[in-house]
Structure formats: C-alpha cells, structure tokens
Amino acid sequence: MRMVIWMVWAQVELDDYANRVLMVIKAKFGLKDKSEAINKFVEMYGDELVEKEAKDGYLRELLKIEERHFKKYGNKAMTIKELDALCEA
C-alpha cells in the first residue's frame, strides 16, 4: 500500500508570541526551521481538535477482531453482575 503525503506551501504572519513559541519548539526538538516547528506543534496538539485518519490495515484488523468476537460470543448480552465483575465494582 502506498501512502500519499500532500505538502501545502503557505506564507504566514506570526505575532511575537507565536514566533517565540515556534522558536522554543524548534530549539527543544532540534528542528531546522519554523515549518518543522509548526508540524511538530500540530503533531503534539492536533489530536485535541482533529482526529487522525485510521490506516486501512488498522481498520481491517479491527474488523477481524470484531468477527472473531461475534463467532465466539454471538450477540450475547452481558449481565450487570458480569459487567460489575469485569470492572471490579
């Protein structure tokens, strides 16, 4: 499977604080420029706003796990007692 990575070029205006934050990230992680610092910042905090897309292999594995589970247990519902035992409540 081939992964496609899109690169977007942008010219941005940074206020003084944003510039200082990027310089700290750049220095802390040994990055070569502010572009890498922006990418690092997004990598670190982007999940809080936007979920990353799941890879196809991961989704296929989840579907296999689900299929095995239903073959083994069917649509059997768990009782409250079983759930409490599982959660150690």
Secondary structure, 3 states (H helix, E strand, C coil): CCCCCCCCCCCCCCCHHHHHHHHHHHHHCCCCCHHHHHHHHHHHHHHHCCCCCCCHHHHHHHHHHHHHHHHHHCCCCCCHHHHHHHCCC
